[in-house]
Amino acid sequence: MMKAIVMKPVDNVATVVEEISPGTEVIFAVGGEQKAVRVKDKIAFGHKFATRDIKKGEMIKKYGELIGIATRDISAGQHVHVHNLESTRGRGDK
């Protein structure tokens, strides 16, 4: 059973559909292919993890849409949230 969702092949994060413990290998589908990433952090239901390494300053995409910019390097399997992502959505200050 898939424990994470990736909607578009351009996405570099996956959204989990249940809480995931550190060290769990999570299988997900991208563009018709199955991929797997071992998560490094506890990922709460509905949160995201990196499906590949993301460099500081790189755009983070979810559901095929830009949702933010990485504020530091993020390795595959790490939790992606406010501690390493600056949102670009709904902001009026930039």
C-alpha positions as CSV (number, residue, x, y, z in Angstrom):
1,M,0.0,0.0,0.0
2,M,1.2,3.5,-0.9
3,K,1.8,5.6,2.2
4,A,2.5,8.8,0.3
5,I,1.1,10.7,-2.7
6,V,3.0,12.5,-5.5
7,M,0.7,14.1,-8.0
8,K,3.0,15.4,-10.7
9,P,6.4,14.2,-12.0
10,V,7.8,17.7,-11.4
11,D,7.0,17.4,-7.6
12,N,10.0,17.1,-5.3
13,V,8.0,16.3,-2.2
14,A,5.5,13.6,-1.3
15,T,2.6,14.0,1.1
16,V,2.0,11.2,3.5
17,V,-1.4,9.6,4.1
18,E,-0.5,8.3,7.5
19,E,2.0,9.1,10.2
20,I,5.5,7.7,9.2
21,S,8.2,6.8,11.7
22,P,11.9,7.6,11.0
23,G,13.7,4.8,9.1
24,T,10.6,3.7,7.3
25,E,10.9,3.0,3.6
26,V,8.0,4.7,1.9
27,I,6.9,3.6,-1.6
28,F,5.1,6.1,-3.9
29,A,4.3,6.4,-7.6
30,V,5.7,9.1,-9.8
31,G,4.6,9.3,-13.5
32,G,3.6,5.6,-13.5
33,E,6.8,4.4,-11.8
34,Q,7.2,3.2,-8.3
35,K,9.9,4.8,-6.2
36,A,11.0,4.4,-2.6
37,V,12.6,6.7,-0.1
38,R,13.6,5.9,3.5
39,V,12.3,8.8,5.6
40,K,14.8,10.3,8.1
41,D,12.3,12.1,10.4
42,K,8.9,11.5,11.9
43,I,6.4,12.7,9.3
44,A,2.9,13.6,10.6
45,F,-0.2,12.7,8.5
46,G,-0.6,15.3,5.7
47,H,3.0,16.5,5.9
48,K,5.7,16.3,3.3
49,F,9.1,14.7,2.8
50,A,11.7,15.3,0.1
51,T,11.6,12.7,-2.6
52,R,15.1,13.7,-3.7
53,D,17.9,16.0,-2.5
54,I,16.8,19.6,-2.7
55,K,19.4,22.4,-2.6
56,K,19.1,25.6,-0.6
57,G,17.3,28.2,-2.8
58,E,15.6,25.5,-5.0
59,M,11.9,25.7,-5.7
60,I,9.8,23.2,-3.8
61,K,6.9,21.8,-5.8
62,K,3.8,19.9,-4.7
63,Y,0.8,19.0,-6.8
64,G,2.7,20.5,-9.8
65,E,2.7,23.9,-8.1
66,L,5.4,26.0,-6.6
67,I,4.8,26.1,-2.8
68,G,8.0,27.6,-1.6
69,I,11.8,27.9,-1.6
70,A,14.2,25.7,0.4
71,T,15.9,27.7,3.1
72,R,18.6,25.1,3.6
73,D,19.7,21.9,1.9
74,I,17.2,19.1,2.3
75,S,18.1,15.5,1.8
76,A,15.8,12.9,0.4
77,G,13.6,11.5,3.2
78,Q,13.7,14.7,5.3
79,H,10.6,16.4,6.6
80,V,9.8,19.5,4.5
81,H,7.9,22.1,6.5
82,V,8.3,25.6,8.0
83,H,11.8,24.8,9.4
84,N,13.3,24.4,5.9
85,L,10.8,25.9,3.6
86,E,9.8,29.6,3.0
87,S,6.3,29.8,1.6
88,T,5.7,31.7,-1.6
89,R,2.0,31.3,-1.5
90,G,-0.4,33.9,-0.1
91,R,2.3,36.3,0.9
92,G,1.9,40.0,0.4
93,D,5.4,41.0,1.6
94,K,7.5,39.7,-1.3
